[in-house]
Amino acid sequence: MPAVVGAAVRLMYDGALSAPARARQLVSPKSLRIMAKEQTDRTTLDLFANERRPGRPKTNPLSRDEQLRINKRNQLKRDKVRGLKRVS
């Protein structure tokens, strides 16, 4: 009987815990709750952040728009060195 009462008291105890105890409590598997996610729901991007997306892998850290601007600038420099001029 005292063991049951002790367990109930431990469950109801809401006192201050030390920082390491609080950290263990937050990540313990017992208190970990997993939220269900719908594959078509893309409003919560953090749920899908670590999923691999289909298609070609991203190899350049720049956006496509920035890549195009840099490539165009390099092309114009290359053409200028070759003596080519832009047609207006």
N, C-alpha and C positions, 0 to 999 in steps of 0.2 A: 504493500500500500504506500509506504513512504516514497518508493521509487517513482510511482505514478504521479504523486503530488509534486515531486522534484522536477519531473519532466514538464508538468503543466506550468510550474513556476518559471522554468527556464524558457518555455515558449512565450509566456506572457511578459517576461522581463524586457523592458524597453529602455533600460538604462544606457549610460554612455559606454561605448566600447573603445578600446584603444585603436589607433589607426590601422595596425596590421590585422587586428581581429575584424575591423570593419571591411578592410580590403578583401579578406578571405570570405567574408559573408557575402559580399557583392558578386564574387565570381564563383561561388560554390555551385556545383551542379544542381543541388537541391533547390536553390533559389533562382536558377537560370530559367527564364521563360522564353520560349521561341515563338515568335509571332508567325502565323501563317501568311504566306505571300502568294499572290496571284501572278502568274507569268505575264499577263497582259497589263498589269498595274505598274506603270512606270512613273507614277507621281512621287514615289518614295525611292529616290535614286540610291540612297545608302543601302537599301536591301539588295541592290543588283550591282553594287560597285565592284565586287570581286568575281563576277561571272565573266566567262569568256564569251565575247560576242562573235557571231558568225561573220565570215568574210576575211578580207586581207588584214593581216596584223598591222598595227600602227608601228612604223619604223622611224618616223620623224616626229620630234617633239613639237614642231611648229604646226599651226593650223594650215589647211589647204590654201587659204587666201594668202597667208604670209609666204608660203612656199612659192606660189605663183609670182608674187611681187619680186622675190629674190631671184627667181629663175629669169624673169623678164629683164631685171637690171643686169644680171650676168650676161644675158644674150646681147643686150645693147652694147655693153662694154666689149664683148667679143667681136661684134660686127664693126664697131668703131675702130678697133685695132686692125681689122682686115680692110679697112677703107670703105666699108659699106655705109650708105646713108639711108635714113628713113624716108619713105615716100609719103608726102602729105596729101 
